[in-house]
Amino acid sequence: MPRLHTTEEVIANAKKLCDIVKGVKVGLPGMDLIVFPEYSTMGIMYDRDEMFNTACQVPGTLTHMFGEACKEAGVWGVFSLTGEQHE
């Protein structure tokens, strides 16, 4: 599980997850659904301020990135987004 501290680190991690989506599809061309575990995107945030500083918006940058990766790979995806700004 990643331990991320900034929005930039979260975005960089999300880019890695997008690469994983596309790479797994290459290796498993019949795959139509990919599910990522809890905290895989944002990591675990023990600090309340850090959590709110890195919180995402839905829809927003992360959901757009994941949507585009899934469209490109031709799969459905389930991603963990913690700390949404407007829960």
PyMOL Python script that loads the backbone (N, CA, C, O; Angstrom):
from pymol import cmd

cmd.read_pdbstr("""\
ATOM      1  N   MET A   1       0.853  -1.166   0.000  1.00  0.00           N
ATOM      2  CA  MET A   1       0.000   0.000   0.000  1.00  0.00           C
ATOM      3  C   MET A   1       0.902   1.233   0.000  1.00  0.00           C
ATOM      4  O   MET A   1       1.813   1.337   0.822  1.00  0.00           O
ATOM      5  N   PRO A   2       0.655   2.150  -0.905  1.00  0.00           N
ATOM      6  CA  PRO A   2       1.508   3.337  -0.962  1.00  0.00           C
ATOM      7  C   PRO A   2       1.288   4.264   0.230  1.00  0.00           C
ATOM      8  O   PRO A   2       0.207   4.298   0.817  1.00  0.00           O
ATOM      9  N   ARG A   3       2.307   4.995   0.565  1.00  0.00           N
ATOM     10  CA  ARG A   3       2.221   6.040   1.598  1.00  0.00           C
ATOM     11  C   ARG A   3       2.568   7.344   0.899  1.00  0.00           C
ATOM     12  O   ARG A   3       3.741   7.673   0.723  1.00  0.00           O
ATOM     13  N   LEU A   4       1.533   8.087   0.500  1.00  0.00           N
ATOM     14  CA  LEU A   4       1.694   9.306  -0.293  1.00  0.00           C
ATOM     15  C   LEU A   4       1.381  10.518   0.573  1.00  0.00           C
ATOM     16  O   LEU A   4       0.603  10.429   1.523  1.00  0.00           O
ATOM     17  N   HIS A   5       1.995  11.655   0.240  1.00  0.00           N
ATOM     18  CA  HIS A   5       1.853  12.836   1.087  1.00  0.00           C
ATOM     19  C   HIS A   5       1.369  14.079   0.349  1.00  0.00           C
ATOM     20  O   HIS A   5       0.916  15.032   0.983  1.00  0.00           O
ATOM     21  N   THR A   6       1.456  14.087  -0.973  1.00  0.00           N
ATOM     22  CA  THR A   6       1.097  15.281  -1.739  1.00  0.00           C
ATOM     23  C   THR A   6       0.207  14.912  -2.916  1.00  0.00           C
ATOM     24  O   THR A   6       0.146  13.752  -3.322  1.00  0.00           O
ATOM     25  N   THR A   7      -0.474  15.897  -3.453  1.00  0.00           N
ATOM     26  CA  THR A   7      -1.303  15.688  -4.633  1.00  0.00           C
ATOM     27  C   THR A   7      -0.458  15.212  -5.806  1.00  0.00           C
ATOM     28  O   THR A   7      -0.895  14.367  -6.587  1.00  0.00           O
ATOM     29  N   GLU A   8       0.737  15.746  -5.930  1.00  0.00           N
ATOM     30  CA  GLU A   8       1.631  15.336  -7.023  1.00  0.00           C
ATOM     31  C   GLU A   8       1.965  13.855  -6.914  1.00  0.00           C
ATOM     32  O   GLU A   8       2.019  13.159  -7.928  1.00  0.00           O
ATOM     33  N   GLU A   9       2.189  13.362  -5.701  1.00  0.00           N
ATOM     34  CA  GLU A   9       2.480  11.938  -5.514  1.00  0.00           C
ATOM     35  C   GLU A   9       1.254  11.082  -5.841  1.00  0.00           C
ATOM     36  O   GLU A   9       1.387   9.997  -6.407  1.00  0.00           O
ATOM     37  N   VAL A  10       0.075  11.564  -5.487  1.00  0.00           N
ATOM     38  CA  VAL A  10      -1.153  10.835  -5.802  1.00  0.00           C
ATOM     39  C   VAL A  10      -1.340  10.752  -7.318  1.00  0.00           C
ATOM     40  O   VAL A  10      -1.670   9.688  -7.841  1.00  0.00           O
ATOM     41  N   ILE A  11      -1.135  11.851  -8.020  1.00  0.00           N
ATOM     42  CA  ILE A  11      -1.270  11.867  -9.481  1.00  0.00           C
ATOM     43  C   ILE A  11      -0.252  10.923 -10.122  1.00  0.00           C
ATOM     44  O   ILE A  11      -0.590  10.171 -11.036  1.00  0.00           O
ATOM     45  N   ALA A  12       0.992  10.961  -9.643  1.00  0.00           N
ATOM     46  CA  ALA A  12       2.026  10.069 -10.180  1.00  0.00           C
ATOM     47  C   ALA A  12       1.646   8.607  -9.950  1.00  0.00           C
ATOM     48  O   ALA A  12       1.859   7.767 -10.824  1.00  0.00           O
ATOM     49  N   ASN A  13       1.092   8.302  -8.790  1.00  0.00           N
ATOM     50  CA  ASN A  13       0.660   6.939  -8.501  1.00  0.00           C
ATOM     51  C   ASN A  13      -0.508   6.541  -9.399  1.00  0.00           C
ATOM     52  O   ASN A  13      -0.564   5.410  -9.882  1.00  0.00           O
ATOM     53  N   ALA A  14      -1.433   7.461  -9.623  1.00  0.00           N
ATOM     54  CA  ALA A  14      -2.570   7.180 -10.505  1.00  0.00           C
ATOM     55  C   ALA A  14      -2.089   6.892 -11.931  1.00  0.00           C
ATOM     56  O   ALA A  14      -2.654   6.037 -12.615  1.00  0.00           O
ATOM     57  N   LYS A  15      -1.057   7.596 -12.377  1.00  0.00           N
ATOM     58  CA  LYS A  15      -0.492   7.328 -13.708  1.00  0.00           C
ATOM     59  C   LYS A  15       0.052   5.904 -13.774  1.00  0.00           C
ATOM     60  O   LYS A  15      -0.099   5.227 -14.791  1.00  0.00           O
ATOM     61  N   LYS A  16       0.689   5.444 -12.684  1.00  0.00           N
ATOM     62  CA  LYS A  16       1.191   4.069 -12.637  1.00  0.00           C
ATOM     63  C   LYS A  16       0.036   3.080 -12.719  1.00  0.00           C
ATOM     64  O   LYS A  16       0.131   2.062 -13.404  1.00  0.00           O
ATOM     65  N   LEU A  17      -1.061   3.382 -12.015  1.00  0.00           N
ATOM     66  CA  LEU A  17      -2.224   2.498 -12.067  1.00  0.00           C
ATOM     67  C   LEU A  17      -2.804   2.448 -13.482  1.00  0.00           C
ATOM     68  O   LEU A  17      -3.230   1.388 -13.940  1.00  0.00           O
ATOM     69  N   CYS A  18      -2.820   3.572 -14.162  1.00  0.00           N
ATOM     70  CA  CYS A  18      -3.292   3.602 -15.552  1.00  0.00           C
ATOM     71  C   CYS A  18      -2.399   2.744 -16.440  1.00  0.00           C
ATOM     72  O   CYS A  18      -2.890   2.029 -17.313  1.00  0.00           O
ATOM     73  N   ASP A  19      -1.092   2.816 -16.218  1.00  0.00           N
ATOM     74  CA  ASP A  19      -0.166   1.970 -16.980  1.00  0.00           C
ATOM     75  C   ASP A  19      -0.412   0.491 -16.688  1.00  0.00           C
ATOM     76  O   ASP A  19      -0.313  -0.349 -17.582  1.00  0.00           O
ATOM     77  N   ILE A  20      -0.734   0.177 -15.425  1.00  0.00           N
ATOM     78  CA  ILE A  20      -1.035  -1.203 -15.051  1.00  0.00           C
ATOM     79  C   ILE A  20      -2.274  -1.688 -15.798  1.00  0.00           C
ATOM     80  O   ILE A  20      -2.292  -2.806 -16.312  1.00  0.00           O
ATOM     81  N   VAL A  21      -3.300  -0.857 -15.858  1.00  0.00           N
ATOM     82  CA  VAL A  21      -4.529  -1.233 -16.572  1.00  0.00           C
ATOM     83  C   VAL A  21      -4.189  -1.628 -18.000  1.00  0.00           C
ATOM     84  O   VAL A  21      -4.603  -2.684 -18.478  1.00  0.00           O
ATOM     85  N   LYS A  22      -3.436  -0.778 -18.674  1.00  0.00           N
ATOM     86  CA  LYS A  22      -3.114  -1.034 -20.083  1.00  0.00           C
ATOM     87  C   LYS A  22      -2.178  -2.226 -20.239  1.00  0.00           C
ATOM     88  O   LYS A  22      -2.321  -3.011 -21.176  1.00  0.00           O
ATOM     89  N   GLY A  23      -1.221  -2.365 -19.326  1.00  0.00           N
ATOM     90  CA  GLY A  23      -0.277  -3.479 -19.399  1.00  0.00           C
ATOM     91  C   GLY A  23      -0.918  -4.819 -19.126  1.00  0.00           C
ATOM     92  O   GLY A  23      -0.615  -5.803 -19.800  1.00  0.00           O
ATOM     93  N   VAL A  24      -1.804  -4.870 -18.142  1.00  0.00           N
ATOM     94  CA  VAL A  24      -2.481  -6.123 -17.830  1.00  0.00           C
ATOM     95  C   VAL A  24      -3.355  -6.555 -19.014  1.00  0.00           C
ATOM     96  O   VAL A  24      -3.450  -7.742 -19.323  1.00  0.00           O
ATOM     97  N   LYS A  25      -3.979  -5.595 -19.658  1.00  0.00           N
ATOM     98  CA  LYS A  25      -4.825  -5.917 -20.818  1.00  0.00           C
ATOM     99  C   LYS A  25      -3.990  -6.541 -21.940  1.00  0.00           C
ATOM    100  O   LYS A  25      -4.462  -7.437 -22.640  1.00  0.00           O
ATOM    101  N   VAL A  26      -2.763  -6.074 -22.109  1.00  0.00           N
ATOM    102  CA  VAL A  26      -1.886  -6.657 -23.125  1.00  0.00           C
ATOM    103  C   VAL A  26      -1.609  -8.116 -22.787  1.00  0.00           C
ATOM    104  O   VAL A  26      -1.652  -8.983 -23.660  1.00  0.00           O
ATOM    105  N   GLY A  27      -1.325  -8.381 -21.516  1.00  0.00           N
ATOM    106  CA  GLY A  27      -1.019  -9.747 -21.094  1.00  0.00           C
ATOM    107  C   GLY A  27      -2.229 -10.651 -21.003  1.00  0.00           C
ATOM    108  O   GLY A  27      -2.123 -11.864 -21.178  1.00  0.00           O
ATOM    109  N   LEU A  28      -3.390 -10.054 -20.727  1.00  0.00           N
ATOM    110  CA  LEU A  28      -4.642 -10.809 -20.614  1.00  0.00           C
ATOM    111  C   LEU A  28      -5.690 -10.176 -21.534  1.00  0.00           C
ATOM    112  O   LEU A  28      -6.597  -9.496 -21.054  1.00  0.00           O
ATOM    113  N   PRO A  29      -5.579 -10.390 -22.829  1.00  0.00           N
ATOM    114  CA  PRO A  29      -6.461  -9.698 -23.774  1.00  0.00           C
ATOM    115  C   PRO A  29      -7.949  -9.975 -23.572  1.00  0.00           C
ATOM    116  O   PRO A  29      -8.780  -9.189 -24.027  1.00  0.00           O
ATOM    117  N   GLY A  30      -8.303 -11.057 -22.911  1.00  0.00           N
ATOM    118  CA  GLY A  30      -9.706 -11.363 -22.666  1.00  0.00           C
ATOM    119  C   GLY A  30     -10.273 -10.691 -21.429  1.00  0.00           C
ATOM    120  O   GLY A  30     -11.468 -10.801 -21.156  1.00  0.00           O
ATOM    121  N   MET A  31      -9.429  -9.997 -20.678  1.00  0.00           N
ATOM    122  CA  MET A  31      -9.882  -9.340 -19.453  1.00  0.00           C
ATOM    123  C   MET A  31     -10.861  -8.221 -19.787  1.00  0.00           C
ATOM    124  O   MET A  31     -10.631  -7.437 -20.708  1.00  0.00           O
ATOM    125  N   ASP A  32     -11.951  -8.155 -19.035  1.00  0.00           N
ATOM    126  CA  ASP A  32     -12.888  -7.048 -19.247  1.00  0.00           C
ATOM    127  C   ASP A  32     -13.166  -6.254 -17.974  1.00  0.00           C
ATOM    128  O   ASP A  32     -13.903  -5.269 -18.015  1.00  0.00           O
ATOM    129  N   LEU A  33     -12.586  -6.668 -16.839  1.00  0.00           N
ATOM    130  CA  LEU A  33     -12.769  -5.954 -15.580  1.00  0.00           C
ATOM    131  C   LEU A  33     -11.490  -6.033 -14.774  1.00  0.00           C
ATOM    132  O   LEU A  33     -10.902  -7.104 -14.623  1.00  0.00           O
ATOM    133  N   ILE A  34     -11.059  -4.881 -14.253  1.00  0.00           N
ATOM    134  CA  ILE A  34      -9.903  -4.843 -13.361  1.00  0.00           C
ATOM    135  C   ILE A  34     -10.327  -4.108 -12.090  1.00  0.00           C
ATOM    136  O   ILE A  34     -10.952  -3.049 -12.145  1.00  0.00           O
ATOM    137  N   VAL A  35      -9.972  -4.692 -10.947  1.00  0.00           N
ATOM    138  CA  VAL A  35     -10.363  -4.137  -9.656  1.00  0.00           C
ATOM    139  C   VAL A  35      -9.092  -3.886  -8.836  1.00  0.00           C
ATOM    140  O   VAL A  35      -8.274  -4.785  -8.646  1.00  0.00           O
ATOM    141  N   PHE A  36      -8.946  -2.664  -8.362  1.00  0.00           N
ATOM    142  CA  PHE A  36      -7.800  -2.314  -7.529  1.00  0.00           C
ATOM    143  C   PHE A  36      -8.222  -2.299  -6.062  1.00  0.00           C
ATOM    144  O   PHE A  36      -9.359  -1.944  -5.751  1.00  0.00           O
ATOM    145  N   PRO A  37      -7.331  -2.676  -5.171  1.00  0.00           N
ATOM    146  CA  PRO A  37      -7.693  -2.757  -3.753  1.00  0.00           C
ATOM    147  C   PRO A  37      -7.823  -1.386  -3.087  1.00  0.00           C
ATOM    148  O   PRO A  37      -7.377  -0.361  -3.603  1.00  0.00           O
ATOM    149  N   GLU A  38      -8.450  -1.424  -1.927  1.00  0.00           N
ATOM    150  CA  GLU A  38      -8.622  -0.219  -1.123  1.00  0.00           C
ATOM    151  C   GLU A  38      -7.269   0.454  -0.882  1.00  0.00           C
ATOM    152  O   GLU A  38      -6.262  -0.220  -0.666  1.00  0.00           O
ATOM    153  N   TYR A  39      -7.255   1.767  -0.921  1.00  0.00           N
ATOM    154  CA  TYR A  39      -6.081   2.614  -0.690  1.00  0.00           C
ATOM    155  C   TYR A  39      -5.045   2.554  -1.810  1.00  0.00           C
ATOM    156  O   TYR A  39      -3.981   3.157  -1.674  1.00  0.00           O
ATOM    157  N   SER A  40      -5.312   1.856  -2.902  1.00  0.00           N
ATOM    158  CA  SER A  40      -4.302   1.725  -3.955  1.00  0.00           C
ATOM    159  C   SER A  40      -4.023   3.038  -4.674  1.00  0.00           C
ATOM    160  O   SER A  40      -2.925   3.220  -5.199  1.00  0.00           O
ATOM    161  N   THR A  41      -4.969   3.945  -4.712  1.00  0.00           N
ATOM    162  CA  THR A  41      -4.772   5.215  -5.407  1.00  0.00           C
ATOM    163  C   THR A  41      -4.157   6.272  -4.499  1.00  0.00           C
ATOM    164  O   THR A  41      -3.114   6.843  -4.819  1.00  0.00           O
ATOM    165  N   MET A  42      -4.798   6.529  -3.376  1.00  0.00           N
ATOM    166  CA  MET A  42      -4.395   7.625  -2.496  1.00  0.00           C
ATOM    167  C   MET A  42      -3.396   7.177  -1.422  1.00  0.00           C
ATOM    168  O   MET A  42      -2.744   8.004  -0.783  1.00  0.00           O
ATOM    169  N   GLY A  43      -3.289   5.887  -1.238  1.00  0.00           N
ATOM    170  CA  GLY A  43      -2.483   5.384  -0.136  1.00  0.00           C
ATOM    171  C   GLY A  43      -3.237   5.568   1.178  1.00  0.00           C
ATOM    172  O   GLY A  43      -4.376   6.036   1.203  1.00  0.00           O
ATOM    173  N   ILE A  44      -2.588   5.197   2.238  1.00  0.00           N
ATOM    174  CA  ILE A  44      -3.205   5.358   3.557  1.00  0.00           C
ATOM    175  C   ILE A  44      -2.766   6.705   4.109  1.00  0.00           C
ATOM    176  O   ILE A  44      -1.582   7.040   4.086  1.00  0.00           O
ATOM    177  N   MET A  45      -3.707   7.457   4.594  1.00  0.00           N
ATOM    178  CA  MET A  45      -3.420   8.797   5.128  1.00  0.00           C
ATOM    179  C   MET A  45      -3.736   8.810   6.611  1.00  0.00           C
ATOM    180  O   MET A  45      -4.899   8.743   7.010  1.00  0.00           O
ATOM    181  N   TYR A  46      -2.711   8.897   7.413  1.00  0.00           N
ATOM    182  CA  TYR A  46      -2.900   8.947   8.855  1.00  0.00           C
ATOM    183  C   TYR A  46      -3.092  10.381   9.351  1.00  0.00           C
ATOM    184  O   TYR A  46      -3.583  10.605  10.457  1.00  0.00           O
ATOM    185  N   ASP A  47      -2.704  11.330   8.532  1.00  0.00           N
ATOM    186  CA  ASP A  47      -2.786  12.737   8.904  1.00  0.00           C
ATOM    187  C   ASP A  47      -4.040  13.355   8.278  1.00  0.00           C
ATOM    188  O   ASP A  47      -4.198  13.344   7.057  1.00  0.00           O
ATOM    189  N   ARG A  48      -4.924  13.891   9.114  1.00  0.00           N
ATOM    190  CA  ARG A  48      -6.197  14.452   8.641  1.00  0.00           C
ATOM    191  C   ARG A  48      -5.978  15.585   7.638  1.00  0.00           C
ATOM    192  O   ARG A  48      -6.642  15.622   6.602  1.00  0.00           O
ATOM    193  N   ASP A  49      -5.064  16.502   7.928  1.00  0.00           N
ATOM    194  CA  ASP A  49      -4.801  17.618   7.011  1.00  0.00           C
ATOM    195  C   ASP A  49      -4.269  17.119   5.676  1.00  0.00           C
ATOM    196  O   ASP A  49      -4.661  17.619   4.621  1.00  0.00           O
ATOM    197  N   GLU A  50      -3.379  16.136   5.720  1.00  0.00           N
ATOM    198  CA  GLU A  50      -2.845  15.553   4.491  1.00  0.00           C
ATOM    199  C   GLU A  50      -3.968  14.946   3.658  1.00  0.00           C
ATOM    200  O   GLU A  50      -4.002  15.099   2.437  1.00  0.00           O
ATOM    201  N   MET A  51      -4.891  14.255   4.335  1.00  0.00           N
ATOM    202  CA  MET A  51      -5.999  13.628   3.634  1.00  0.00           C
ATOM    203  C   MET A  51      -6.841  14.678   2.903  1.00  0.00           C
ATOM    204  O   MET A  51      -7.190  14.494   1.736  1.00  0.00           O
ATOM    205  N   PHE A  52      -7.164  15.769   3.584  1.00  0.00           N
ATOM    206  CA  PHE A  52      -7.986  16.798   2.942  1.00  0.00           C
ATOM    207  C   PHE A  52      -7.204  17.549   1.866  1.00  0.00           C
ATOM    208  O   PHE A  52      -7.786  17.980   0.871  1.00  0.00           O
ATOM    209  N   ASN A  53      -5.902  17.709   2.050  1.00  0.00           N
ATOM    210  CA  ASN A  53      -5.085  18.396   1.045  1.00  0.00           C
ATOM    211  C   ASN A  53      -4.942  17.582  -0.239  1.00  0.00           C
ATOM    212  O   ASN A  53      -4.760  18.152  -1.314  1.00  0.00           O
ATOM    213  N   THR A  54      -5.023  16.265  -0.137  1.00  0.00           N
ATOM    214  CA  THR A  54      -4.873  15.406  -1.319  1.00  0.00           C
ATOM    215  C   THR A  54      -6.202  14.842  -1.800  1.00  0.00           C
ATOM    216  O   THR A  54      -6.233  14.047  -2.739  1.00  0.00           O
ATOM    217  N   ALA A  55      -7.295  15.242  -1.172  1.00  0.00           N
ATOM    218  CA  ALA A  55      -8.621  14.729  -1.552  1.00  0.00           C
ATOM    219  C   ALA A  55      -8.935  15.082  -3.006  1.00  0.00           C
ATOM    220  O   ALA A  55      -8.496  16.107  -3.529  1.00  0.00           O
ATOM    221  N   CYS A  56      -9.700  14.209  -3.634  1.00  0.00           N
ATOM    222  CA  CYS A  56     -10.033  14.421  -5.046  1.00  0.00           C
ATOM    223  C   CYS A  56     -11.472  14.897  -5.194  1.00  0.00           C
ATOM    224  O   CYS A  56     -12.250  14.899  -4.240  1.00  0.00           O
ATOM    225  N   GLN A  57     -11.797  15.291  -6.393  1.00  0.00           N
ATOM    226  CA  GLN A  57     -13.165  15.630  -6.749  1.00  0.00           C
ATOM    227  C   GLN A  57     -13.698  14.563  -7.694  1.00  0.00           C
ATOM    228  O   GLN A  57     -12.961  14.023  -8.518  1.00  0.00           O
ATOM    229  N   VAL A  58     -14.978  14.267  -7.566  1.00  0.00           N
ATOM    230  CA  VAL A  58     -15.632  13.288  -8.433  1.00  0.00           C
ATOM    231  C   VAL A  58     -16.805  13.974  -9.108  1.00  0.00           C
ATOM    232  O   VAL A  58     -17.747  14.364  -8.418  1.00  0.00           O
ATOM    233  N   PRO A  59     -16.793  14.141 -10.437  1.00  0.00           N
ATOM    234  CA  PRO A  59     -15.713  13.809 -11.353  1.00  0.00           C
ATOM    235  C   PRO A  59     -14.550  14.791 -11.205  1.00  0.00           C
ATOM    236  O   PRO A  59     -14.717  15.903 -10.704  1.00  0.00           O
ATOM    237  N   GLY A  60     -13.391  14.364 -11.644  1.00  0.00           N
ATOM    238  CA  GLY A  60     -12.206  15.205 -11.536  1.00  0.00           C
ATOM    239  C   GLY A  60     -11.020  14.580 -12.244  1.00  0.00           C
ATOM    240  O   GLY A  60     -11.176  13.690 -13.080  1.00  0.00           O
ATOM    241  N   THR A  61      -9.843  15.051 -11.903  1.00  0.00           N
ATOM    242  CA  THR A  61      -8.613  14.622 -12.572  1.00  0.00           C
ATOM    243  C   THR A  61      -8.420  13.113 -12.519  1.00  0.00           C
ATOM    244  O   THR A  61      -8.147  12.484 -13.541  1.00  0.00           O
ATOM    245  N   LEU A  62      -8.562  12.529 -11.329  1.00  0.00           N
ATOM    246  CA  LEU A  62      -8.319  11.091 -11.197  1.00  0.00           C
ATOM    247  C   LEU A  62      -9.360  10.265 -11.944  1.00  0.00           C
ATOM    248  O   LEU A  62      -9.015   9.306 -12.635  1.00  0.00           O
ATOM    249  N   THR A  63     -10.621  10.630 -11.810  1.00  0.00           N
ATOM    250  CA  THR A  63     -11.651   9.853 -12.499  1.00  0.00           C
ATOM    251  C   THR A  63     -11.494   9.974 -14.018  1.00  0.00           C
ATOM    252  O   THR A  63     -11.769   9.022 -14.750  1.00  0.00           O
ATOM    253  N   HIS A  64     -11.058  11.126 -14.483  1.00  0.00           N
ATOM    254  CA  HIS A  64     -10.803  11.302 -15.918  1.00  0.00           C
ATOM    255  C   HIS A  64      -9.644  10.406 -16.364  1.00  0.00           C
ATOM    256  O   HIS A  64      -9.738   9.727 -17.387  1.00  0.00           O
ATOM    257  N   MET A  65      -8.561  10.409 -15.598  1.00  0.00           N
ATOM    258  CA  MET A  65      -7.397   9.576 -15.940  1.00  0.00           C
ATOM    259  C   MET A  65      -7.782   8.098 -16.005  1.00  0.00           C
ATOM    260  O   MET A  65      -7.439   7.399 -16.959  1.00  0.00           O
ATOM    261  N   PHE A  66      -8.496   7.633 -14.987  1.00  0.00           N
ATOM    262  CA  PHE A  66      -8.878   6.225 -14.940  1.00  0.00           C
ATOM    263  C   PHE A  66      -9.850   5.880 -16.066  1.00  0.00           C
ATOM    264  O   PHE A  66      -9.753   4.811 -16.669  1.00  0.00           O
ATOM    265  N   GLY A  67     -10.777   6.776 -16.343  1.00  0.00           N
ATOM    266  CA  GLY A  67     -11.726   6.546 -17.425  1.00  0.00           C
ATOM    267  C   GLY A  67     -11.035   6.424 -18.773  1.00  0.00           C
ATOM    268  O   GLY A  67     -11.356   5.542 -19.569  1.00  0.00           O
ATOM    269  N   GLU A  68     -10.091   7.309 -19.021  1.00  0.00           N
ATOM    270  CA  GLU A  68      -9.361   7.274 -20.295  1.00  0.00           C
ATOM    271  C   GLU A  68      -8.538   6.002 -20.425  1.00  0.00           C
ATOM    272  O   GLU A  68      -8.492   5.403 -21.499  1.00  0.00           O
ATOM    273  N   ALA A  69      -7.886   5.580 -19.343  1.00  0.00           N
ATOM    274  CA  ALA A  69      -7.085   4.349 -19.385  1.00  0.00           C
ATOM    275  C   ALA A  69      -7.970   3.143 -19.667  1.00  0.00           C
ATOM    276  O   ALA A  69      -7.606   2.263 -20.447  1.00  0.00           O
ATOM    277  N   CYS A  70      -9.136   3.107 -19.026  1.00  0.00           N
ATOM    278  CA  CYS A  70     -10.059   1.984 -19.241  1.00  0.00           C
ATOM    279  C   CYS A  70     -10.621   1.987 -20.663  1.00  0.00           C
ATOM    280  O   CYS A  70     -10.754   0.933 -21.285  1.00  0.00           O
ATOM    281  N   LYS A  71     -10.947   3.168 -21.170  1.00  0.00           N
ATOM    282  CA  LYS A  71     -11.431   3.254 -22.554  1.00  0.00           C
ATOM    283  C   LYS A  71     -10.367   2.761 -23.526  1.00  0.00           C
ATOM    284  O   LYS A  71     -10.653   1.992 -24.444  1.00  0.00           O
ATOM    285  N   GLU A  72      -9.130   3.218 -23.307  1.00  0.00           N
ATOM    286  CA  GLU A  72      -8.032   2.821 -24.195  1.00  0.00           C
ATOM    287  C   GLU A  72      -7.810   1.305 -24.164  1.00  0.00           C
ATOM    288  O   GLU A  72      -7.554   0.680 -25.193  1.00  0.00           O
ATOM    289  N   ALA A  73      -7.913   0.729 -22.958  1.00  0.00           N
ATOM    290  CA  ALA A  73      -7.687  -0.711 -22.816  1.00  0.00           C
ATOM    291  C   ALA A  73      -8.930  -1.539 -23.142  1.00  0.00           C
ATOM    292  O   ALA A  73      -8.830  -2.749 -23.349  1.00  0.00           O
ATOM    293  N   GLY A  74     -10.094  -0.899 -23.188  1.00  0.00           N
ATOM    294  CA  GLY A  74     -11.328  -1.629 -23.460  1.00  0.00           C
ATOM    295  C   GLY A  74     -11.777  -2.485 -22.286  1.00  0.00           C
ATOM    296  O   GLY A  74     -12.242  -3.611 -22.464  1.00  0.00           O
ATOM    297  N   VAL A  75     -11.631  -1.936 -21.076  1.00  0.00           N
ATOM    298  CA  VAL A  75     -12.026  -2.668 -19.871  1.00  0.00           C
ATOM    299  C   VAL A  75     -12.849  -1.767 -18.954  1.00  0.00           C
ATOM    300  O   VAL A  75     -12.862  -0.545 -19.098  1.00  0.00           O
ATOM    301  N   TRP A  76     -13.529  -2.401 -18.018  1.00  0.00           N
ATOM    302  CA  TRP A  76     -14.163  -1.703 -16.912  1.00  0.00           C
ATOM    303  C   TRP A  76     -13.165  -1.701 -15.761  1.00  0.00           C
ATOM    304  O   TRP A  76     -12.391  -2.646 -15.608  1.00  0.00           O
ATOM    305  N   GLY A  77     -13.179  -0.648 -14.955  1.00  0.00           N
ATOM    306  CA  GLY A  77     -12.246  -0.575 -13.833  1.00  0.00           C
ATOM    307  C   GLY A  77     -12.936  -0.137 -12.556  1.00  0.00           C
ATOM    308  O   GLY A  77     -13.865   0.670 -12.578  1.00  0.00           O
ATOM    309  N   VAL A  78     -12.468  -0.680 -11.443  1.00  0.00           N
ATOM    310  CA  VAL A  78     -12.920  -0.275 -10.117  1.00  0.00           C
ATOM    311  C   VAL A  78     -11.688   0.235  -9.380  1.00  0.00           C
ATOM    312  O   VAL A  78     -10.704  -0.486  -9.213  1.00  0.00           O
ATOM    313  N   PHE A  79     -11.759   1.496  -8.941  1.00  0.00           N
ATOM    314  CA  PHE A  79     -10.615   2.149  -8.320  1.00  0.00           C
ATOM    315  C   PHE A  79     -10.998   2.670  -6.939  1.00  0.00           C
ATOM    316  O   PHE A  79     -12.152   3.022  -6.691  1.00  0.00           O
ATOM    317  N   SER A  80     -10.027   2.712  -6.059  1.00  0.00           N
ATOM    318  CA  SER A  80     -10.248   3.219  -4.707  1.00  0.00           C
ATOM    319  C   SER A  80      -9.929   4.705  -4.662  1.00  0.00           C
ATOM    320  O   SER A  80      -8.795   5.107  -4.922  1.00  0.00           O
ATOM    321  N   LEU A  81     -10.917   5.514  -4.335  1.00  0.00           N
ATOM    322  CA  LEU A  81     -10.709   6.951  -4.150  1.00  0.00           C
ATOM    323  C   LEU A  81     -11.120   7.286  -2.733  1.00  0.00           C
ATOM    324  O   LEU A  81     -12.303   7.238  -2.395  1.00  0.00           O
ATOM    325  N   THR A  82     -10.154   7.623  -1.909  1.00  0.00           N
ATOM    326  CA  THR A  82     -10.451   7.978  -0.525  1.00  0.00           C
ATOM    327  C   THR A  82     -10.304   9.482  -0.362  1.00  0.00           C
ATOM    328  O   THR A  82      -9.543  10.129  -1.080  1.00  0.00           O
ATOM    329  N   GLY A  83     -11.035  10.016   0.580  1.00  0.00           N
ATOM    330  CA  GLY A  83     -10.907  11.430   0.883  1.00  0.00           C
ATOM    331  C   GLY A  83     -11.559  12.349  -0.121  1.00  0.00           C
ATOM    332  O   GLY A  83     -11.075  13.460  -0.337  1.00  0.00           O
ATOM    333  N   GLU A  84     -12.646  11.920  -0.743  1.00  0.00           N
ATOM    334  CA  GLU A  84     -13.342  12.775  -1.700  1.00  0.00           C
ATOM    335  C   GLU A  84     -13.736  14.087  -1.016  1.00  0.00           C
ATOM    336  O   GLU A  84     -14.211  14.069   0.119  1.00  0.00           O
ATOM    337  N   GLN A  85     -13.546  15.203  -1.681  1.00  0.00           N
ATOM    338  CA  GLN A  85     -13.698  16.531  -1.078  1.00  0.00           C
ATOM    339  C   GLN A  85     -15.097  16.842  -0.588  1.00  0.00           C
ATOM    340  O   GLN A  85     -15.255  17.642   0.334  1.00  0.00           O
ATOM    341  N   HIS A  86     -16.109  16.240  -1.171  1.00  0.00           N
ATOM    342  CA  HIS A  86     -17.479  16.623  -0.837  1.00  0.00           C
ATOM    343  C   HIS A  86     -18.309  15.429  -0.408  1.00  0.00           C
ATOM    344  O   HIS A  86     -19.424  15.239  -0.894  1.00  0.00           O
ATOM    345  N   GLU A  87     -17.770  14.614   0.509  1.00  0.00           N
ATOM    346  CA  GLU A  87     -18.488  13.419   0.960  1.00  0.00           C
ATOM    347  C   GLU A  87     -19.815  13.785   1.568  1.00  0.00           C
ATOM    348  O   GLU A  87     -20.558  12.905   2.004  1.00  0.00           O
TER     349      GLU A  87
END
""", "prot")
cmd.dss("prot")
cmd.show_as("cartoon", "prot")
cmd.util.cbc("prot")
cmd.orient("prot")
